[in-house]
Amino acid sequence: MVDVRDLIRRVARFPYSVLIEGETGTGKELVARALHGESLRRGGPFVPVNCAAIPESLAESHLFGHEAGAFSGTRGRHRGVIEQAHGGTLFLDEVAELSLSMQPKLLRSIQEREVVRVGSEAAARPVQLDIRLVAASHQDLFAGCQTGRFREDLYYRLCEYRLGIPPLRARDRDVLELSRHFLRIGDGLGVRLGRDAQQLLLTYRWPGNVRELRAVLLAA
């Protein structure tokens, strides 16, 4: 990831919203965490959100939070993940999975840098935000705009800078660097890669990308 790391260092210091695109398993969250770690916000929270895992019925509350009594059975105020990222970085993974009904609400929150919790008595009392937004998708969001699956105005808000992550098969130098990293965070036995193992790792195509490499190395 030599070239990608260089881009991360250059982009991290600017307050741009960044859209990370690449195949599943290419390490998009690792890139998002690196952007946060290289930025002036590194002392603040890094809040990852898997948009594909949020049930539609709970999406608004999960993202924006809710006031006490907003729903049946709720007792206290809940700070949504957007509010939790105040002072740091909000990472929206698989952002293409957000429903069309949620996309304009997210757009407004991004534009105004504020959230209105579900059940607020007055929309005139929003919670002000200071966040860096990083989003990721394995889908082509621009193509989604052309087919009506994704809002074009939201796309351009997310894509102030676009960072494409190549698949692992196109990043030979990364294979060995990442392999050594995964061995270091394994069981601590000091396992090293021999020449034959290195050659084998470099000749494999890694259809599962970084996620597959990590699983293979930790198992080995």
ZIJO-V600607 format. One record per residue. N is the residue number from 1. RES is the residue in one small letter. PHI is phi as a letter, one per 30 degrees, with the letter a starting at -180 (NA if undefined). Layout:
n:N res:RES phi:PHI
n:N res:RES phi:PHI
This chain:
n:1 res:m phi:NA
n:2 res:v phi:d
n:3 res:d phi:d
n:4 res:v phi:d
n:5 res:r phi:d
n:6 res:d phi:d
n:7 res:l phi:d
n:8 res:i phi:e
n:9 res:r phi:d
n:10 res:r phi:d
n:11 res:v phi:d
n:12 res:a phi:e
n:13 res:r phi:d
n:14 res:f phi:c
n:15 res:p phi:d
n:16 res:y phi:d
n:17 res:s phi:d
n:18 res:v phi:c
n:19 res:l phi:c
n:20 res:i phi:c
n:21 res:e phi:b
n:22 res:g phi:l
n:23 res:e phi:d
n:24 res:t phi:e
n:25 res:g phi:i
n:26 res:t phi:d
n:27 res:g phi:j
n:28 res:k phi:d
n:29 res:e phi:d
n:30 res:l phi:d
n:31 res:v phi:d
n:32 res:a phi:d
n:33 res:r phi:d
n:34 res:a phi:d
n:35 res:l phi:e
n:36 res:h phi:d
n:37 res:g phi:d
n:38 res:e phi:c
n:39 res:s phi:c
n:40 res:l phi:d
n:41 res:r phi:c
n:42 res:r phi:d
n:43 res:g phi:d
n:44 res:g phi:c
n:45 res:p phi:d
n:46 res:f phi:c
n:47 res:v phi:c
n:48 res:p phi:d
n:49 res:v phi:b
n:50 res:n phi:d
n:51 res:c phi:d
n:52 res:a phi:d
n:53 res:a phi:c
n:54 res:i phi:d
n:55 res:p phi:d
n:56 res:e phi:e
n:57 res:s phi:d
n:58 res:l phi:c
n:59 res:a phi:e
n:60 res:e phi:d
n:61 res:s phi:d
n:62 res:h phi:d
n:63 res:l phi:d
n:64 res:f phi:c
n:65 res:g phi:i
n:66 res:h phi:b
n:67 res:e phi:d
n:68 res:a phi:e
n:69 res:g phi:i
n:70 res:a phi:d
n:71 res:f phi:b
n:72 res:s phi:d
n:73 res:g phi:j
n:74 res:t phi:d
n:75 res:r phi:c
n:76 res:g phi:b
n:77 res:r phi:d
n:78 res:h phi:b
n:79 res:r phi:d
n:80 res:g phi:d
n:81 res:v phi:d
n:82 res:i phi:d
n:83 res:e phi:d
n:84 res:q phi:d
n:85 res:a phi:d
n:86 res:h phi:e
n:87 res:g phi:i
n:88 res:g phi:b
n:89 res:t phi:b
n:90 res:l phi:c
n:91 res:f phi:c
n:92 res:l phi:c
n:93 res:d phi:d
n:94 res:e phi:h
n:95 res:v phi:d
n:96 res:a phi:d
n:97 res:e phi:d
n:98 res:l phi:d
n:99 res:s phi:d
n:100 res:l phi:d
n:101 res:s phi:d
n:102 res:m phi:d
n:103 res:q phi:e
n:104 res:p phi:d
n:105 res:k phi:d
n:106 res:l phi:d
n:107 res:l phi:e
n:108 res:r phi:d
n:109 res:s phi:d
n:110 res:i phi:d
n:111 res:q phi:d
n:112 res:e phi:d
n:113 res:r phi:h
n:114 res:e phi:a
n:115 res:v phi:b
n:116 res:v phi:c
n:117 res:r phi:d
n:118 res:v phi:d
n:119 res:g phi:i
n:120 res:s phi:d
n:121 res:e phi:d
n:122 res:a phi:b
n:123 res:a phi:d
n:124 res:a phi:d
n:125 res:r phi:c
n:126 res:p phi:d
n:127 res:v phi:c
n:128 res:q phi:d
n:129 res:l phi:b
n:130 res:d phi:b
n:131 res:i phi:b
n:132 res:r phi:c
n:133 res:l phi:c
n:134 res:v phi:b
n:135 res:a phi:b
n:136 res:a phi:b
n:137 res:s phi:a
n:138 res:h phi:c
n:139 res:q phi:c
n:140 res:d phi:d
n:141 res:l phi:d
n:142 res:f phi:d
n:143 res:a phi:d
n:144 res:g phi:d
n:145 res:c phi:d
n:146 res:q phi:d
n:147 res:t phi:c
n:148 res:g phi:i
n:149 res:r phi:d
n:150 res:f phi:b
n:151 res:r phi:d
n:152 res:e phi:d
n:153 res:d phi:d
n:154 res:l phi:d
n:155 res:y phi:e
n:156 res:y phi:d
n:157 res:r phi:d
n:158 res:l phi:d
n:159 res:c phi:c
n:160 res:e phi:d
n:161 res:y phi:b
n:162 res:r phi:c
n:163 res:l phi:b
n:164 res:g phi:d
n:165 res:i phi:c
n:166 res:p phi:d
n:167 res:p phi:d
n:168 res:l phi:d
n:169 res:r phi:d
n:170 res:a phi:c
n:171 res:r phi:b
n:172 res:d phi:e
n:173 res:r phi:d
n:174 res:d phi:d
n:175 res:v phi:e
n:176 res:l phi:d
n:177 res:e phi:d
n:178 res:l phi:d
n:179 res:s phi:d
n:180 res:r phi:d
n:181 res:h phi:d
n:182 res:f phi:d
n:183 res:l phi:d
n:184 res:r phi:d
n:185 res:i phi:c
n:186 res:g phi:d
n:187 res:d phi:c
n:188 res:g phi:i
n:189 res:l phi:d
n:190 res:g phi:i
n:191 res:v phi:d
n:192 res:r phi:b
n:193 res:l phi:d
n:194 res:g phi:d
n:195 res:r phi:d
n:196 res:d phi:d
n:197 res:a phi:d
n:198 res:q phi:d
n:199 res:q phi:d
n:200 res:l phi:d
n:201 res:l phi:d
n:202 res:l phi:d
n:203 res:t phi:c
n:204 res:y phi:d
n:205 res:r phi:d
n:206 res:w phi:h
n:207 res:p phi:d
n:208 res:g phi:c
n:209 res:n phi:h
n:210 res:v phi:d
n:211 res:r phi:d
n:212 res:e phi:d
n:213 res:l phi:e
n:214 res:r phi:d
n:215 res:a phi:d
n:216 res:v phi:d
n:217 res:l phi:d
n:218 res:l phi:d
n:219 res:a phi:d
n:220 res:a phi:d
